[in-house]
């Protein structure tokens, strides 16, 4: 199996059909040791090509997409957790609170205590 056959196997549409897309990120499709060995041999052949060879450039772009997709899959749950934490913090601040806004009048008890004072 050559590089182009391997790139077809790893294409996003084929992975989605096999349950590997974003919706099926938790499922895995078995890849045999023979397939991985063939992939390693193909990579060795690509490494031997000149830096500006079209096949090597195409392989580098495919590898970059593969790495970027994996990184985004790992970061997606972390980003969601950070967003939930940020929402929880905003919920209890004056700008995010469901209660009175910042422009609510101060009570007489707090008027003139600390903060910025404005003279007219």
N, CA, C and O atoms as a GROMACS GRO file, in nm:
protein
  480
    1UNK      N    1   0.085  -0.117   0.000
    1UNK     CA    2   0.000   0.000   0.000
    1UNK      C    3   0.090   0.123   0.000
    1UNK      O    4   0.178   0.135   0.085
    2UNK      N    5   0.068   0.214  -0.093
    2UNK     CA    6   0.150   0.334  -0.105
    2UNK      C    7   0.094   0.451  -0.027
    2UNK      O    8  -0.006   0.439   0.044
    3UNK      N    9   0.162   0.563  -0.041
    3UNK     CA   10   0.123   0.683   0.032
    3UNK      C   11  -0.017   0.728  -0.004
    3UNK      O   12  -0.096   0.764   0.084
    4UNK      N   13  -0.050   0.728  -0.134
    4UNK     CA   14  -0.179   0.780  -0.175
    4UNK      C   15  -0.292   0.691  -0.127
    4UNK      O   16  -0.400   0.740  -0.094
    5UNK      N   17  -0.269   0.560  -0.123
    5UNK     CA   18  -0.370   0.470  -0.068
    5UNK      C   19  -0.387   0.496   0.081
    5UNK      O   20  -0.499   0.495   0.133
    6UNK      N   21  -0.274   0.521   0.151
    6UNK     CA   22  -0.282   0.550   0.295
    6UNK      C   23  -0.353   0.683   0.318
    6UNK      O   24  -0.433   0.695   0.411
    7UNK      N   25  -0.325   0.784   0.234
    7UNK     CA   26  -0.392   0.912   0.253
    7UNK      C   27  -0.541   0.899   0.227
    7UNK      O   28  -0.622   0.967   0.292
    8UNK      N   29  -0.580   0.811   0.132
    8UNK     CA   30  -0.721   0.788   0.109
    8UNK      C   31  -0.784   0.724   0.232
    8UNK      O   32  -0.895   0.759   0.270
    9UNK      N   33  -0.712   0.629   0.293
    9UNK     CA   34  -0.764   0.561   0.412
    9UNK      C   35  -0.783   0.658   0.527
    9UNK      O   36  -0.875   0.643   0.608
   10UNK      N   37  -0.696   0.759   0.535
   10UNK     CA   38  -0.701   0.851   0.646
   10UNK      C   39  -0.783   0.976   0.616
   10UNK      O   40  -0.789   1.067   0.699
   11UNK      N   41  -0.845   0.983   0.499
   11UNK     CA   42  -0.922   1.102   0.463
   11UNK      C   43  -1.038   1.121   0.560
   11UNK      O   44  -1.092   1.025   0.614
   12UNK      N   45  -1.074   1.246   0.580
   12UNK     CA   46  -1.177   1.276   0.681
   12UNK      C   47  -1.311   1.213   0.647
   12UNK      O   48  -1.381   1.169   0.738
   13UNK      N   49  -1.350   1.209   0.519
   13UNK     CA   50  -1.481   1.152   0.487
   13UNK      C   51  -1.483   1.002   0.516
   13UNK      O   52  -1.583   0.951   0.566
   14UNK      N   53  -1.374   0.931   0.487
   14UNK     CA   54  -1.369   0.788   0.516
   14UNK      C   55  -1.368   0.764   0.666
   14UNK      O   56  -1.434   0.672   0.714
   15UNK      N   57  -1.295   0.847   0.742
   15UNK     CA   58  -1.292   0.830   0.887
   15UNK      C   59  -1.430   0.854   0.947
   15UNK      O   60  -1.469   0.784   1.040
   16UNK      N   61  -1.503   0.953   0.896
   16UNK     CA   62  -1.637   0.978   0.948
   16UNK      C   63  -1.728   0.858   0.921
   16UNK      O   64  -1.807   0.819   1.007
   17UNK      N   65  -1.717   0.801   0.800
   17UNK     CA   66  -1.799   0.683   0.769
   17UNK      C   67  -1.763   0.567   0.860
   17UNK      O   68  -1.848   0.483   0.891
   18UNK      N   69  -1.636   0.561   0.901
   18UNK     CA   70  -1.592   0.451   0.988
   18UNK      C   71  -1.616   0.483   1.135
   18UNK      O   72  -1.579   0.404   1.222
   19UNK      N   73  -1.679   0.598   1.164
   19UNK     CA   74  -1.708   0.634   1.302
   19UNK      C   75  -1.593   0.706   1.370
   19UNK      O   76  -1.586   0.708   1.493
   20UNK      N   77  -1.503   0.766   1.292
   20UNK     CA   78  -1.387   0.834   1.350
   20UNK      C   79  -1.400   0.985   1.347
   20UNK      O   80  -1.312   1.054   1.400
   21UNK      N   81  -1.504   1.040   1.288
   21UNK     CA   82  -1.516   1.184   1.277
   21UNK      C   83  -1.538   1.249   1.413
   21UNK      O   84  -1.528   1.183   1.516
   22UNK      N   85  -1.568   1.378   1.411
   22UNK     CA   86  -1.589   1.450   1.537
   22UNK      C   87  -1.700   1.388   1.620
   22UNK      O   88  -1.690   1.384   1.743
   23UNK      N   89  -1.805   1.341   1.555
   23UNK     CA   90  -1.916   1.283   1.629
   23UNK      C   91  -1.876   1.153   1.697
   23UNK      O   92  -1.930   1.119   1.803
   24UNK      N   93  -1.782   1.079   1.638
   24UNK     CA   94  -1.743   0.950   1.693
   24UNK      C   95  -1.603   0.953   1.749
   24UNK      O   96  -1.529   0.855   1.734
   25UNK      N   97  -1.565   1.062   1.812
   25UNK     CA   98  -1.427   1.080   1.858
   25UNK      C   99  -1.386   0.974   1.960
   25UNK      O  100  -1.267   0.948   1.977
   26UNK      N  101  -1.482   0.912   2.029
   26UNK     CA  102  -1.448   0.813   2.130
   26UNK      C  103  -1.427   0.673   2.074
   26UNK      O  104  -1.369   0.588   2.141
   27UNK      N  105  -1.472   0.649   1.951
   27UNK     CA  106  -1.460   0.516   1.890
   27UNK      C  107  -1.331   0.506   1.810
   27UNK      O  108  -1.281   0.606   1.758
   28UNK      N  109  -1.278   0.385   1.800
   28UNK     CA  110  -1.157   0.365   1.722
   28UNK      C  111  -1.176   0.253   1.623
   28UNK      O  112  -1.251   0.159   1.648
   29UNK      N  113  -1.108   0.263   1.512
   29UNK     CA  114  -1.107   0.158   1.411
   29UNK      C  115  -0.972   0.091   1.423
   29UNK      O  116  -0.869   0.158   1.432
   30UNK      N  117  -0.972  -0.041   1.423
   30UNK     CA  118  -0.846  -0.113   1.438
   30UNK      C  119  -0.758  -0.094   1.316
   30UNK      O  120  -0.803  -0.110   1.203
   31UNK      N  121  -0.633  -0.059   1.339
   31UNK     CA  122  -0.532  -0.050   1.234
   31UNK      C  123  -0.428  -0.155   1.266
   31UNK      O  124  -0.370  -0.156   1.374
   32UNK      N  125  -0.406  -0.244   1.172
   32UNK     CA  126  -0.318  -0.358   1.197
   32UNK      C  127  -0.171  -0.316   1.203
   32UNK      O  128  -0.133  -0.208   1.156
   33UNK      N  129  -0.089  -0.403   1.261
   33UNK     CA  130   0.055  -0.379   1.267
   33UNK      C  131   0.116  -0.373   1.127
   33UNK      O  132   0.210  -0.298   1.103
   34UNK      N  133   0.062  -0.452   1.036
   34UNK     CA  134   0.112  -0.451   0.898
   34UNK      C  135   0.086  -0.316   0.832
   34UNK      O  136   0.172  -0.264   0.761
   35UNK      N  137  -0.033  -0.261   0.857
   35UNK     CA  138  -0.066  -0.129   0.800
   35UNK      C  139   0.026  -0.022   0.856
   35UNK      O  140   0.072   0.065   0.783
   36UNK      N  141   0.052  -0.028   0.986
   36UNK     CA  142   0.143   0.071   1.046
   36UNK      C  143   0.285   0.055   0.994
   36UNK      O  144   0.354   0.154   0.974
   37UNK      N  145   0.328  -0.069   0.973
   37UNK     CA  146   0.462  -0.093   0.919
   37UNK      C  147   0.472  -0.037   0.777
   37UNK      O  148   0.573   0.022   0.740
   38UNK      N  149   0.367  -0.056   0.697
   38UNK     CA  150   0.365  -0.001   0.561
   38UNK      C  151   0.367   0.151   0.566
   38UNK      O  152   0.433   0.216   0.484
   39UNK      N  153   0.296   0.208   0.659
   39UNK     CA  154   0.295   0.354   0.677
   39UNK      C  155   0.435   0.404   0.711
   39UNK      O  156   0.480   0.505   0.657
   40UNK      N  157   0.504   0.334   0.800
   40UNK     CA  158   0.642   0.371   0.835
   40UNK      C  159   0.734   0.364   0.713
   40UNK      O  160   0.818   0.451   0.694
   41UNK      N  161   0.718   0.259   0.631
   41UNK     CA  162   0.800   0.247   0.511
   41UNK      C  163   0.772   0.360   0.413
   41UNK      O  164   0.862   0.414   0.350
   42UNK      N  165   0.643   0.397   0.402
   42UNK     CA  166   0.606   0.508   0.313
   42UNK      C  167   0.666   0.638   0.363
   42UNK      O  168   0.715   0.718   0.284
   43UNK      N  169   0.662   0.659   0.494
   43UNK     CA  170   0.724   0.780   0.550
   43UNK      C  171   0.874   0.783   0.524
   43UNK      O  172   0.930   0.889   0.495
   44UNK      N  173   0.940   0.669   0.533
   44UNK     CA  174   1.083   0.663   0.505
   44UNK      C  175   1.111   0.702   0.360
   44UNK      O  176   1.208   0.773   0.332
   45UNK      N  177   1.027   0.655   0.268
   45UNK     CA  178   1.044   0.692   0.127
   45UNK      C  179   1.020   0.841   0.107
   45UNK      O  180   1.090   0.905   0.028
   46UNK      N  181   0.921   0.896   0.178
   46UNK     CA  182   0.894   1.040   0.165
   46UNK      C  183   1.009   1.123   0.220
   46UNK      O  184   1.043   1.227   0.164
   47UNK      N  185   1.070   1.078   0.330
   47UNK     CA  186   1.183   1.149   0.388
   47UNK      C  187   1.301   1.155   0.291
   47UNK      O  188   1.379   1.250   0.292
   48UNK      N  189   1.313   1.054   0.208
   48UNK     CA  190   1.425   1.047   0.113
   48UNK      C  191   1.406   1.142  -0.006
   48UNK      O  192   1.502   1.170  -0.077
   49UNK      N  193   1.284   1.190  -0.027
   49UNK     CA  194   1.259   1.280  -0.139
   49UNK      C  195   1.320   1.418  -0.113
   49UNK      O  196   1.342   1.456   0.002
   50UNK      N  197   1.347   1.494  -0.220
   50UNK     CA  198   1.394   1.632  -0.201
   50UNK      C  199   1.287   1.715  -0.128
   50UNK      O  200   1.168   1.683  -0.134
   51UNK      N  201   1.330   1.818  -0.060
   51UNK     CA  202   1.239   1.899   0.023
   51UNK      C  203   1.126   1.962  -0.057
   51UNK      O  204   1.018   1.985  -0.003
   52UNK      N  205   1.149   1.991  -0.185
   52UNK     CA  206   1.046   2.057  -0.264
   52UNK      C  207   0.969   1.962  -0.356
   52UNK      O  208   0.898   2.008  -0.446
   53UNK      N  209   0.981   1.833  -0.335
   53UNK     CA  210   0.907   1.735  -0.417
   53UNK      C  211   0.757   1.746  -0.388
   53UNK      O  212   0.717   1.756  -0.272
   54UNK      N  213   0.674   1.745  -0.493
   54UNK     CA  214   0.529   1.759  -0.473
   54UNK      C  215   0.470   1.654  -0.378
   54UNK      O  216   0.384   1.686  -0.297
   55UNK      N  217   0.514   1.530  -0.388
   55UNK     CA  218   0.460   1.425  -0.302
   55UNK      C  219   0.496   1.451  -0.156
   55UNK      O  220   0.415   1.430  -0.066
   56UNK      N  221   0.619   1.498  -0.133
   56UNK     CA  222   0.661   1.529   0.005
   56UNK      C  223   0.581   1.648   0.060
   56UNK      O  224   0.539   1.647   0.176
   57UNK      N  225   0.559   1.749  -0.023
   57UNK     CA  226   0.480   1.865   0.019
   57UNK      C  227   0.338   1.824   0.054
   57UNK      O  228   0.283   1.868   0.154
   58UNK      N  229   0.280   1.739  -0.030
   58UNK     CA  230   0.143   1.691  -0.003
   58UNK      C  231   0.138   1.611   0.126
   58UNK      O  232   0.043   1.624   0.204
   59UNK      N  233   0.239   1.528   0.149
   59UNK     CA  234   0.244   1.449   0.272
   59UNK      C  235   0.258   1.538   0.395
   59UNK      O  236   0.195   1.514   0.497
   60UNK      N  237   0.341   1.642   0.384
   60UNK     CA  238   0.357   1.736   0.496
   60UNK      C  239   0.226   1.806   0.530
   60UNK      O  240   0.193   1.826   0.646
   61UNK      N  241   0.151   1.844   0.425
   61UNK     CA  242   0.023   1.910   0.448
   61UNK      C  243  -0.076   1.813   0.514
   61UNK      O  244  -0.151   1.853   0.604
   62UNK      N  245  -0.077   1.688   0.469
   62UNK     CA  246  -0.167   1.589   0.529
   62UNK      C  247  -0.128   1.563   0.675
   62UNK      O  248  -0.215   1.549   0.761
   63UNK      N  249   0.002   1.555   0.702
   63UNK     CA  250   0.048   1.533   0.839
   63UNK      C  251   0.011   1.652   0.928
   63UNK      O  252  -0.027   1.634   1.044
   64UNK      N  253   0.022   1.773   0.875
   64UNK     CA  254  -0.014   1.892   0.953
   64UNK      C  255  -0.163   1.890   0.987
   64UNK      O  256  -0.201   1.923   1.100
   65UNK      N  257  -0.247   1.851   0.890
   65UNK     CA  258  -0.391   1.841   0.919
   65UNK      C  259  -0.419   1.736   1.026
   65UNK      O  260  -0.502   1.757   1.115
   66UNK      N  261  -0.349   1.623   1.017
   66UNK     CA  262  -0.366   1.514   1.113
   66UNK      C  263  -0.329   1.561   1.254
   66UNK      O  264  -0.403   1.536   1.349
   67UNK      N  265  -0.216   1.628   1.267
   67UNK     CA  266  -0.171   1.678   1.397
   67UNK      C  267  -0.267   1.785   1.450
   67UNK      O  268  -0.304   1.784   1.568
   68UNK      N  269  -0.309   1.877   1.362
   68UNK     CA  270  -0.399   1.985   1.404
   68UNK      C  271  -0.533   1.928   1.452
   68UNK      O  272  -0.588   1.975   1.552
   69UNK      N  273  -0.585   1.828   1.381
   69UNK     CA  274  -0.712   1.767   1.421
   69UNK      C  275  -0.700   1.701   1.559
   69UNK      O  276  -0.789   1.715   1.643
   70UNK      N  277  -0.591   1.630   1.581
   70UNK     CA  278  -0.570   1.566   1.711
   70UNK      C  279  -0.558   1.668   1.823
   70UNK      O  280  -0.615   1.651   1.931
   71UNK      N  281  -0.483   1.775   1.796
   71UNK     CA  282  -0.467   1.881   1.896
   71UNK      C  283  -0.602   1.945   1.928
   71UNK      O  284  -0.632   1.971   2.044
   72UNK      N  285  -0.682   1.971   1.825
   72UNK     CA  286  -0.813   2.032   1.848
   72UNK      C  287  -0.907   1.938   1.923
   72UNK      O  288  -0.986   1.984   2.006
   73UNK      N  289  -0.900   1.807   1.895
   73UNK     CA  290  -0.982   1.711   1.970
   73UNK      C  291  -0.945   1.708   2.117
   73UNK      O  292  -1.031   1.695   2.204
   74UNK      N  293  -0.814   1.720   2.146
   74UNK     CA  294  -0.770   1.721   2.286
   74UNK      C  295  -0.810   1.851   2.355
   74UNK      O  296  -0.846   1.850   2.472
   75UNK      N  297  -0.805   1.961   2.283
   75UNK     CA  298  -0.832   2.092   2.344
   75UNK      C  299  -0.980   2.125   2.358
   75UNK      O  300  -1.018   2.205   2.443
   76UNK      N  301  -1.064   2.064   2.274
   76UNK     CA  302  -1.207   2.096   2.276
   76UNK      C  303  -1.269   2.080   2.415
   76UNK      O  304  -1.338   2.172   2.459
   77UNK      N  305  -1.249   1.969   2.487
   77UNK     CA  306  -1.307   1.958   2.622
   77UNK      C  307  -1.248   2.060   2.719
   77UNK      O  308  -1.317   2.108   2.808
   78UNK      N  309  -1.120   2.091   2.703
   78UNK     CA  310  -1.058   2.191   2.791
   78UNK      C  311  -1.118   2.329   2.768
   78UNK      O  312  -1.144   2.403   2.862
   79UNK      N  313  -1.140   2.362   2.640
   79UNK     CA  314  -1.201   2.492   2.609
   79UNK      C  315  -1.342   2.500   2.665
   79UNK      O  316  -1.384   2.605   2.715
   80UNK      N  317  -1.416   2.390   2.656
   80UNK     CA  318  -1.552   2.389   2.710
   80UNK      C  319  -1.550   2.408   2.862
   80UNK      O  320  -1.634   2.479   2.917
   81UNK      N  321  -1.455   2.344   2.929
   81UNK     CA  322  -1.444   2.359   3.074
   81UNK      C  323  -1.408   2.503   3.111
   81UNK      O  324  -1.463   2.560   3.206
   82UNK      N  325  -1.314   2.562   3.035
   82UNK     CA  326  -1.279   2.703   3.062
   82UNK      C  327  -1.398   2.794   3.038
   82UNK      O  328  -1.419   2.888   3.114
   83UNK      N  329  -1.476   2.769   2.934
   83UNK     CA  330  -1.593   2.852   2.906
   83UNK      C  331  -1.695   2.840   3.018
   83UNK      O  332  -1.755   2.940   3.058
   84UNK      N  333  -1.715   2.718   3.070
   84UNK     CA  334  -1.808   2.702   3.182
   84UNK      C  335  -1.757   2.775   3.306
   84UNK      O  336  -1.835   2.838   3.377
   85UNK      N  337  -1.626   2.768   3.330
   85UNK     CA  338  -1.569   2.838   3.446
   85UNK      C  339  -1.581   2.989   3.430
   85UNK      O  340  -1.615   3.059   3.525
   86UNK      N  341  -1.555   3.039   3.309
   86UNK     CA  342  -1.568   3.183   3.284
   86UNK      C  343  -1.713   3.228   3.301
   86UNK      O  344  -1.740   3.335   3.356
   87UNK      N  345  -1.807   3.145   3.255
   87UNK     CA  346  -1.949   3.179   3.269
   87UNK      C  347  -1.988   3.183   3.416
   87UNK      O  348  -2.067   3.268   3.458
   88UNK      N  349  -1.934   3.090   3.496
   88UNK     CA  350  -1.965   3.088   3.639
   88UNK      C  351  -1.911   3.211   3.708
   88UNK      O  352  -1.976   3.267   3.797
   89UNK      N  353  -1.792   3.255   3.670
   89UNK     CA  354  -1.734   3.376   3.729
   89UNK      C  355  -1.815   3.499   3.687
   89UNK      O  356  -1.846   3.584   3.770
   90UNK      N  357  -1.849   3.507   3.558
   90UNK     CA  358  -1.926   3.622   3.509
   90UNK      C  359  -2.063   3.627   3.574
   90UNK      O  360  -2.119   3.735   3.594
   91UNK      N  361  -2.116   3.512   3.607
   91UNK     CA  362  -2.249   3.505   3.669
   91UNK      C  363  -2.252   3.575   3.805
   91UNK      O  364  -2.354   3.631   3.843
   92UNK      N  365  -2.142   3.571   3.876
   92UNK     CA  366  -2.140   3.630   4.010
   92UNK      C  367  -2.078   3.769   4.013
   92UNK      O  368  -2.063   3.826   4.121
   93UNK      N  369  -2.042   3.824   3.898
   93UNK     CA  370  -1.988   3.959   3.895
   93UNK      C  371  -2.099   4.057   3.865
   93UNK      O  372  -2.209   4.017   3.825
   94UNK      N  373  -2.072   4.184   3.884
   94UNK     CA  374  -2.174   4.286   3.862
   94UNK      C  375  -2.220   4.290   3.717
   94UNK      O  376  -2.338   4.311   3.691
   95UNK      N  377  -2.130   4.269   3.623
   95UNK     CA  378  -2.170   4.278   3.482
   95UNK      C  379  -2.243   4.155   3.434
   95UNK      O  380  -2.316   4.162   3.335
   96UNK      N  381  -2.224   4.043   3.500
   96UNK     CA  382  -2.290   3.922   3.455
   96UNK      C  383  -2.403   3.878   3.545
   96UNK      O  384  -2.472   3.781   3.515
   97UNK      N  385  -2.423   3.948   3.655
   97UNK     CA  386  -2.524   3.907   3.752
   97UNK      C  387  -2.664   3.929   3.698
   97UNK      O  388  -2.689   4.021   3.620
   98UNK      N  389  -2.755   3.843   3.742
   98UNK     CA  390  -2.894   3.858   3.702
   98UNK      C  391  -2.962   3.966   3.785
   98UNK      O  392  -3.068   4.016   3.747
   99UNK      N  393  -2.902   4.002   3.895
   99UNK     CA  394  -2.959   4.103   3.984
   99UNK      C  395  -2.934   4.245   3.933
   99UNK      O  396  -2.917   4.265   3.813
  100UNK      N  397  -2.933   4.343   4.024
  100UNK     CA  398  -2.915   4.484   3.984
  100UNK      C  399  -2.784   4.505   3.909
  100UNK      O  400  -2.683   4.441   3.939
  101UNK      N  401  -2.788   4.594   3.813
  101UNK     CA  402  -2.670   4.626   3.734
  101UNK      C  403  -2.579   4.726   3.804
  101UNK      O  404  -2.605   4.766   3.917
  102UNK      N  405  -2.475   4.765   3.737
  102UNK     CA  406  -2.378   4.858   3.795
  102UNK      C  407  -2.438   4.996   3.815
  102UNK      O  408  -2.394   5.071   3.902
  103UNK      N  409  -2.538   5.030   3.737
  103UNK     CA  410  -2.594   5.164   3.747
  103UNK      C  411  -2.703   5.175   3.854
  103UNK      O  412  -2.772   5.277   3.862
  104UNK      N  413  -2.720   5.072   3.936
  104UNK     CA  414  -2.818   5.078   4.044
  104UNK      C  415  -2.772   5.182   4.145
  104UNK      O  416  -2.653   5.192   4.174
  105UNK      N  417  -2.864   5.260   4.199
  105UNK     CA  418  -2.825   5.366   4.294
  105UNK      C  419  -2.766   5.306   4.422
  105UNK      O  420  -2.809   5.200   4.468
  106UNK      N  421  -2.668   5.375   4.476
  106UNK     CA  422  -2.609   5.333   4.602
  106UNK      C  423  -2.703   5.368   4.716
  106UNK      O  424  -2.778   5.466   4.710
  107UNK      N  425  -2.698   5.287   4.819
  107UNK     CA  426  -2.778   5.320   4.937
  107UNK      C  427  -2.708   5.433   5.010
  107UNK      O  428  -2.589   5.455   4.988
  108UNK      N  429  -2.778   5.502   5.095
  108UNK     CA  430  -2.722   5.615   5.169
  108UNK      C  431  -2.605   5.568   5.255
  108UNK      O  432  -2.512   5.644   5.279
  109UNK      N  433  -2.610   5.446   5.302
  109UNK     CA  434  -2.504   5.393   5.388
  109UNK      C  435  -2.372   5.387   5.313
  109UNK      O  436  -2.267   5.409   5.373
  110UNK      N  437  -2.375   5.357   5.182
  110UNK     CA  438  -2.252   5.341   5.105
  110UNK      C  439  -2.211   5.467   5.032
  110UNK      O  440  -2.099   5.474   4.980
  111UNK      N  441  -2.297   5.566   5.025
  111UNK     CA  442  -2.265   5.687   4.950
  111UNK      C  443  -2.145   5.756   5.014
  111UNK      O  444  -2.141   5.779   5.135
  112UNK      N  445  -2.047   5.789   4.931
  112UNK     CA  446  -1.931   5.863   4.979
  112UNK      C  447  -1.823   5.778   5.045
  112UNK      O  448  -1.721   5.832   5.086
  113UNK      N  449  -1.843   5.648   5.056
  113UNK     CA  450  -1.741   5.561   5.118
  113UNK      C  451  -1.647   5.508   5.010
  113UNK      O  452  -1.691   5.437   4.920
  114UNK      N  453  -1.521   5.542   5.017
  114UNK     CA  454  -1.420   5.486   4.927
  114UNK      C  455  -1.455   5.506   4.781
  114UNK      O  456  -1.545   5.583   4.748
  115UNK      N  457  -1.385   5.438   4.695
  115UNK     CA  458  -1.413   5.444   4.553
  115UNK      C  459  -1.380   5.579   4.494
  115UNK      O  460  -1.313   5.661   4.556
  116UNK      N  461  -1.428   5.602   4.374
  116UNK     CA  462  -1.402   5.726   4.302
  116UNK      C  463  -1.512   5.824   4.338
  116UNK      O  464  -1.631   5.792   4.335
  117UNK      N  465  -1.470   5.944   4.372
  117UNK     CA  466  -1.567   6.049   4.402
  117UNK      C  467  -1.562   6.152   4.290
  117UNK      O  468  -1.455   6.189   4.242
  118UNK      N  469  -1.677   6.197   4.252
  118UNK     CA  470  -1.687   6.290   4.140
  118UNK      C  471  -1.737   6.424   4.192
  118UNK      O  472  -1.840   6.430   4.260
  119UNK      N  473  -1.665   6.531   4.161
  119UNK     CA  474  -1.711   6.666   4.198
  119UNK      C  475  -1.765   6.733   4.074
  119UNK      O  476  -1.707   6.725   3.966
  120UNK      N  477  -1.875   6.798   4.091
  120UNK     CA  478  -1.937   6.866   3.978
  120UNK      C  479  -1.917   7.014   3.989
  120UNK      O  480  -1.961   7.089   3.903
   0.00000   0.00000   0.00000
